[in-house]
Amino acid sequence: MTKADLISIVAQKVNLQNRQAETVVNLVFDMMSDTLKKDDRIEIRGFGSFVNRVYGAYEGRNPKTGELVKVEPKRVPFFKVGKELKEMVDRKK
């Protein structure tokens, strides 16, 4: 499913114009992004949670040249699936 697909489905389900549904979807994504930027956690019961994983600095290698490269510390968003969603997906096999 793409973002455009999601917008179309939301528009149909709640009887909105595509432009209005796009605003709603973008608002939700923007709020989620802002929350993760603040290093807060997002928990959607029955679905899963989003958190930032923190990785420390380390020395890596450039795969082409083999040269040592310093990799800066970083935060990367991570999704952990909820128990209910996991069971539902597994049941549909």
N, C-alpha and C positions, 0 to 999 in steps of 0.2 A: 504494500500500500504506500502510495506517495502522499505528500502533503496535499496535492491537488485532489487526490481521491478522498482524503479525509475531509477536506473542505466541502466537496460535493455531497458526501454522506451526511455531514452535519447539516448542510442546507436542506436536504431532503427530509431528514428525521424531525427537525424542528420548524420546518416550513419557513425558511429564511431565503433571502436572495444570496447568491454565491458571494457577493461582495461583503455582505453582513457576516456570513459564516467565516469568510477569510479573516475578518477583523477579530472574531472570537478566537479562532484557532491561533492566530498570530499573538493575541494577547496572552493566551495560556502559555505558549512557548516562550514569549518574552519574560513572563513572570517566573517560569522555571529557570531560564537562563540567569536572570537577575539573582534568584535565590542561590544558585550554585556559585555565582560570582562572589557572593557574600560569604561563601564557604558554609552555608546552611544546608541542611538535609531536606529532601522532599520525600514524603512517605504517602503513598496512595494505597490505602488498605485494600487487600485482596488483589492488588496488581503488582506492586513492588516499590522499591525505594531507589532514589538517586543520591549519591554522595560523591564527594571528591576524594580521590585517592592521591596521597602525597608521595612523590618519589624524590629521593635525595639526589644530590649531584653525584656524578660518577665519571670515570674516564672510559670512553668507548673507542671504537676504531672505525675509521672511514672504510667501508667495504671495498671501495674501488682502489684506494691508495694504501690502505693498511696503516695510515697515519693515526696517531693518538689524537682524540678529540675530547675536549671537556664538554660534558653534557650538564646543563644547568638544572637545578631542582625544578620540579614542575608539579602541578595539580592536574589530574585528569578525571573527568566525570566518569562514574561507574554506575551501572544499573544492576541491582540485585532483585531477581524475580521473587514475587511473593508466593507463599505456599499454595494459595487457592488457584492462582494463575498457572503455576507449575503443574498442579494436579489436573487442571482442566485441559491443558495442552497435551499432557501425557495420556489422558483418557481418550482423546480424539484419534488415537493411532488406528 
